[in-house]
């Protein structure tokens, strides 16, 4: 159905996606942890800013992470996960590409065999079959 495909490919679908985002199950399921993380980040940033400006006593501890070690150790694991996901998605894409190639080749073979069954004076029927 061309009309359904045209509606699916229209740029208005992005607005539909954005408006339906707030009613999605995924956002509702993740809203609690996301709000918690955002709240903790705001509290830590406010605390560090007040400590640097001298608004808090100097005896209070500094909680900023100055060494990059935790980030270096986790970035290696993150890069491995990213590489494995990229490799597996490329493998899935390649499998789909070869399956589609087999479908196309089978269709061409079927058409070639069907066209060989028609006599030479049935050119219009052979042309119609080729377009189908």
C-alpha positions as CSV (number, residue, x, y, z in Angstrom):
1,X,0.0,0.0,0.0
2,X,1.7,3.2,-1.2
3,X,-0.3,5.5,1.0
4,X,0.7,3.7,4.2
5,X,4.3,3.7,3.0
6,X,4.2,7.4,2.1
7,X,2.7,8.2,5.6
8,X,5.4,6.1,7.2
9,X,8.2,7.9,5.4
10,X,6.9,11.4,5.8
11,X,8.7,13.9,8.0
12,X,5.7,14.4,10.2
13,X,6.4,11.0,11.8
14,X,9.2,12.6,13.9
15,X,6.7,14.9,15.5
16,X,4.5,11.9,16.2
17,X,7.5,10.1,17.8
18,X,8.3,13.1,20.0
19,X,4.7,13.6,21.2
20,X,4.3,9.9,21.9
21,X,7.6,9.8,23.8
22,X,6.0,10.9,27.1
23,X,3.5,8.1,27.0
24,X,6.0,5.4,26.2
25,X,6.6,2.5,28.5
26,X,10.4,2.8,28.3
27,X,10.5,6.4,29.4
28,X,8.1,5.7,32.3
29,X,10.2,2.7,33.3
30,X,13.5,4.7,33.2
31,X,12.1,8.0,34.6
32,X,12.8,7.0,38.2
33,X,16.5,6.1,37.8
34,X,17.1,9.0,35.4
35,X,15.6,11.5,37.9
36,X,17.7,10.0,40.7
37,X,20.9,10.3,38.7
38,X,20.1,13.8,37.7
39,X,19.3,14.8,41.2
40,X,22.6,13.3,42.6
41,X,24.5,15.1,39.8
42,X,22.9,18.4,40.7
43,X,23.7,17.9,44.4
44,X,27.3,17.0,43.8
45,X,27.9,19.9,41.4
46,X,26.3,22.3,43.8
47,X,28.3,21.0,46.7
48,X,31.6,21.2,44.8
49,X,30.8,24.7,43.5
50,X,30.0,26.0,47.1
51,X,33.2,24.3,48.4
52,X,35.3,26.0,45.7
53,X,33.7,29.4,46.3
54,X,34.4,29.2,50.0
55,X,30.7,29.2,50.9
56,X,31.3,25.9,52.9
57,X,33.9,25.4,55.6
58,X,37.3,24.1,54.3
59,X,37.2,21.2,56.7
60,X,34.4,19.6,54.6
61,X,35.7,16.9,52.3
62,X,36.2,17.3,48.6
63,X,34.3,14.6,46.7
64,X,35.4,15.5,43.1
65,X,37.3,12.7,41.3
66,X,40.6,14.2,40.3
67,X,42.2,11.0,39.0
68,X,41.2,9.5,35.7
69,X,41.7,5.8,36.7
70,X,38.0,4.9,37.2
71,X,37.2,6.3,33.8
72,X,40.2,4.6,32.1
73,X,39.3,1.2,33.5
74,X,35.6,1.4,32.5
75,X,36.3,2.9,29.1
76,X,38.2,-0.2,28.0
77,X,35.2,-2.4,28.9
78,X,32.9,0.0,27.2
79,X,35.0,0.0,24.0
80,X,35.0,-3.9,24.0
81,X,31.2,-3.9,24.3
82,X,30.9,-1.4,21.5
83,X,33.2,-3.4,19.2
84,X,31.3,-6.6,19.9
85,X,27.9,-4.9,19.2
86,X,29.3,-3.4,16.0
87,X,30.6,-6.8,14.8
88,X,27.4,-8.6,15.6
89,X,25.2,-6.0,13.9
90,X,27.5,-6.0,10.8
91,X,27.2,-9.8,10.8
92,X,23.4,-9.5,10.9
93,X,23.5,-6.9,8.1
94,X,25.7,-9.2,6.0
95,X,23.4,-12.2,6.5
96,X,20.4,-10.1,5.5
97,X,22.3,-8.8,2.4
98,X,23.2,-12.3,1.3
99,X,19.6,-13.6,1.9
100,X,18.3,-10.7,-0.2
101,X,20.8,-11.5,-2.9
102,X,19.6,-15.1,-3.0
103,X,16.0,-13.9,-3.3
104,X,16.8,-11.6,-6.2
105,X,18.8,-14.3,-8.0
106,X,16.1,-16.9,-7.5
107,X,13.5,-14.4,-8.9
108,X,15.7,-13.7,-11.9
109,X,16.2,-17.5,-12.5
110,X,12.5,-18.1,-12.3
111,X,11.8,-15.2,-14.7
112,X,14.4,-16.5,-17.1
113,X,12.9,-20.0,-17.1
114,X,9.4,-18.7,-17.5
115,X,10.4,-16.5,-20.4
116,X,12.1,-19.4,-22.1
117,X,8.7,-21.2,-22.1
118,X,7.0,-18.5,-24.2
119,X,7.1,-18.6,-28.0
120,X,8.8,-15.7,-29.8
121,X,5.5,-14.1,-30.9
122,X,4.3,-13.5,-27.3
123,X,6.6,-10.5,-26.8
124,X,4.0,-8.4,-25.0
125,X,3.2,-11.1,-22.5
126,X,6.9,-11.7,-21.9
127,X,7.4,-8.0,-21.3
128,X,4.5,-7.9,-18.9
129,X,5.9,-10.9,-17.0
130,X,9.3,-9.2,-16.9
131,X,7.8,-6.1,-15.3
132,X,5.8,-8.1,-12.8
